[in-house]
Amino acid sequence: MRVMGSCKTRQFVPLSEKEVGKNGLVALTSDKVLSACDVLDKTNGNLIDMKLIEVIDDTSTSNSKIFRYKANFERNEIVREIRIWLGTDGKFQGIICETWQNKYEPYRKK
């Protein structure tokens, strides 16, 4: 929520090594986060809240747990999913925002 909340405040606090594994994720820069926020804001408005829908144990294939959130934005013409990956060590590995699908489908880079 801290990363997504920075869209509203426009003040991104970088994630620390305690939160992100060294190999888990390319460092998020303020510019990258704010650029993603601009895209989300333009299509959805501000994030109001996110509701955890399910946690998927994907430790057998990707050594992570996947948290699927249904996001509530100011404009909900398209329902969005925020998907967050955490490693077995509890460290942040990744985040995406895409159109909500009721049935879980593994993420594939486009």
Secondary structure, DSSP 8 states (H G I E B T S, - for coil): -HHHHHHHH-------TTTB-TTT-----HHHHHHHHHHHHHHH-SEEEEEEEEEEEETTTTSEEEEEEEEEES--SS-EEEEEEEETTS-EEEEEEEE--SS-------
